Each structure stands twice: as C-alpha cells, then as structure tokens.
C-alpha cells in the first residue's frame, strides 16, 4: 500500500517538474493515481483546484481488512461429489415461493416491542410483502430445482396468491364481464 502511495507521489512530483498544468490535473484526477486509502487533500502550485481523495479514515492499519471484506448473503452452495447447487436452508425458513415465481416474506420486527406499536402498525406488520425481481432471481439461484417446482399443500393459506390473474401471461380464467349499468329513470 505504501509503495503505491510513494509511487503516485513520485509520479506527481515528476509531472509537476514538467510544469504542464493540463497534464497535472489529468493525472491527479485519474483513479489509478489516487489510492482509496489515502485521506489527504492533493493540491498543486500550478492550479488552484483542490482534488479530494475518498474519505476513508484508518487509524489502525489492521482494521482495513474488515472494511474491505463485507459480509453478503448471496451464498450459492455446490455439492462436493456432483457439483450441483445446494439449497440454502435459511431461504426456505424466511421466504415462501409462489407458483408464478414471486417470493414473499414477513416484515421484520413483527414480534418485537409490540407494546409500543399502534394497532394499525401491528396489523401492517402481520402482512406479507413481495420481494422485487432482483431478489427473486437471487433466491431462485439459492434453492435447488425441487423448491422451484409448485408444491400443493392441504388447506394452503396462500392458495389465492399462487395464480396471477391480472397478468395476461399467467392468468388461467377469463375475466368476468360486467356490462355497464344503465341509469334507471323514475317516471311518476
């Protein structure tokens, strides 16, 4: 890291010796010249513009790997012998897949601190919400093909939501026709 900082500082010094203002500002604004760990402000005698590096403050150099390696939940497991994708069990616990490919989940905090929440808010917390298309695609990758196939359960509470009748590609039943109502004139 320090070798790269020294290299970029030497590069800036060699460029400033050429006294070419345009070349200096071009090289200082390139991301290859400015390391993201650097927190100093680069100024030049030749130009009044002040170019700032990203503000990442590291007081302890040993703390830097924890900021670089952030935890993400895009886990896709593979079996050791056949190399097939394995199901992530937490996806099955937290989400439910509908037959048309959408995923639903419960809202977070639905069991926490209920004494301070109003009744309308408690009612909203009991409701399920849809995952967006990106999340649904990711969840489909995290489960095996067995869980992507439709499952039919006895007394399934989600049965009305498995068919998507408002979308023309998945609707099964034709829409009912309601003729326009005619105004009835009262003649006395």
N, C-alpha and C positions, 0 to 999 in steps of 0.2 A: 504494500500500500504506500509506504513512504517513498519507495523507489519510483513509483508512478507520479507521486506529488513532486519529487525532485526533478523528474524528467520534464513534467509540464512547466515547472518554474524555470528550468534551464531553457526550455523552448520559448517561453515568454521573454526571457532576457535576450536571447539571440534575435528574436523578432524585433524587440524594441530598439536594438542597436542598429537595425536597418532603417529606422525612422520612417516606416511606411504605415501611416495611420489606418488605411483601409485593411491592410493585411493583418494588423494587430487586432482590430476589432473582429475580423472574421475568425481568427484563430482562438480568441478568447471566448467567443460565443459557441464554438463547437463543443458538443458534449464529450468528445474524445479528450479534449484538453482539460476539462473541469471534472474532477473526480467527485462522486456524490457525497463522499465522506468529508470533503473539505468544507469548512464553515466560514472561511474568510471572505472578505469582500475584495475583489480584484479591481484595482484602479490603475490608470495609466497616466503618465505625464503628458502623453501626446493627445489624449482625448479626455473630455470631461465626463463621459458616460461611466457610470458605476455599474458593473455587472456582478450580480449576486449568484453565488452557488446555492444549491438547495440547503435549507436549514436543517441539518441533521446533527445534533449535538451528541457527541460521545465523550463523556468524561472518563469512562472506563473502557479501554480497548477490548477487554474480554466480554463486554456486553454486546458487541456488534453482531455476533452470530445469531443472537436471539431475535434481533430485529430483522435480519435478513431471512431467516427461516421461519416464516409464519405458518401456523397450523391451518390446514384446509381440509374440508370433508368431501373431496372428490375421489374417495377411495374406490378403486376398482380392483378386486382381488381375482387372482387366477389360480386354478388348481395346479398342484405340483406335477401330477402324472400326465394329465391330458392337455393342460394349458387352457382349459375352458374358464370362462368368467364365473366367479362365485358370487353368491348373494351376500350383500351387506345386511346383517340382521337388524341393525338399528333403523334401516329404511323401512322394513316391514313393521317395526314396532311403532314408528312415528307417523307413517304416511299410509294412505289407502289408495289403491289404483282403481279407477272406474273403467268400465268396459271400453269406452271410446278413447282411452289413452290419457285422460286427465288424472291428476293426483290431487287429493285433498288432505288437509291436516287440521288439527285443532289449534286454537290460538294459544300462545304462550301466556303463562301466568293465570290460567283459568282456575287453579286450586290455591293460589297464594293470596293472602291478605284479603279475603272476601269480606271481612268486617268493615273495611274502609271503602269498598266499591258500591256504587249505587245499583239498584235493581236493573235498570236498563243496561248498565255496563256488564253486569253478571250475565244477563241474557245474551248480549253480544259475544261474551267470552265462551258461551256454550256452543256457539255456532262454529261450523267448519268453514275454512277458506280454501280457495283453489291455489295451486302452485302455478306459476307462469310457465310459458313454453320452454324456456331455457332450463328451468328447474325440472320440469317433467322429462325432458330429454336426458338430463343428467341422472335422474332417478331411474329411468329405464335402463341406462347403462350399468347402474349399480346393482340391478337384480337380474337373476337368471331368467331365461325364456319361460320357465314354468310359471313364474309370477306375473308375466306379461299377458298370459292367456286368461280369458274370462273365467271367473270362479262363481259357481252358483251355490248359494247357501240357503238353508231353510229360514224363512222369516228374516230375510236380509233387510235391515232398515234403509240401506242405500239403493234399493231396487228402483225407485223412481228416477234416480240420477244416472243410472247406467246407460240409458238411451238418451241421445241428444237430439230432441225433435226439432229444435229451432234451426238447426244447421242442415242444409239441403243434402249434404253427402252422407249423413248418418241417420236421417230420420227414417223411421220404419212405417209409420202410419201417415196417411194423407191428412192434411189439416182439415178440420171441420169447417164447413161453410155456414156462415151466419149471414142471411140476407139482410140488407139494410132495412131498418124499421121505418114504416110509414107513419106519418103523423095522423092520428085519428081525430077527425073533426067532429065536434059535438054539435049536432043540429037539433035545436029545440024548437 
